[in-house]
């Protein structure tokens, strides 16, 4: 499935592919960028976590989770610039 995810630090909207997958006995989602780079995430105690040793920023994971839940892009986190 295609998801739209806002990168919190820049506010840029990314179109990513999310595919259900079992990885090392764990069920989760493989998230793939248009350039082919990817990482695996899984739900753990109600929060999404990287499960294949790739660093994924916590606020970006929150936005991915919101997108997977079908929530509006406007509900996703965007960092406020320091003023």
Secondary structure, 3 states (H helix, E strand, C coil): CEEEEECCCCCCEEEEEEEEEEECCEEEEEEECCCCCEEEEEEECCEEEECCCCCCCHHHHHHHHHHHCCCCHHHCCCCCCCC
